[in-house]
């Protein structure tokens, strides 16, 4: 399993990493800043679906990051960054066809 993309946000005394792997799995890990012994909490999904993947959810009136069944409470600014990043990861990739070298397609006559 290799990382496709990841993001890290910090809010004292923690830092949270969120990654989306090439197989569709999401993993969130919460660490104490300066303590590299291992994560305090880890959340992961097994299937990339709206319910099981990474998402920002409203729980008891408070927005939280949900990854699988784990919930993470973060400051609003970091939640907004994560929400935007998650949406980018879910956006379809629009590929453009490359022109052949020497092709005059798309050039003015």
Beta strands, then each sheet from edge to edge (+ up, - down):
strand 1: 3-11
strand 2: 14-21
strand 3: 26-32
strand 4: 41-44
strand 5: 54-59
strand 6: 62-67
strand 7: 70-72
sheet 1: 1+ 2- 3+ 4-
sheet 2: 5+ 6- 7+
end
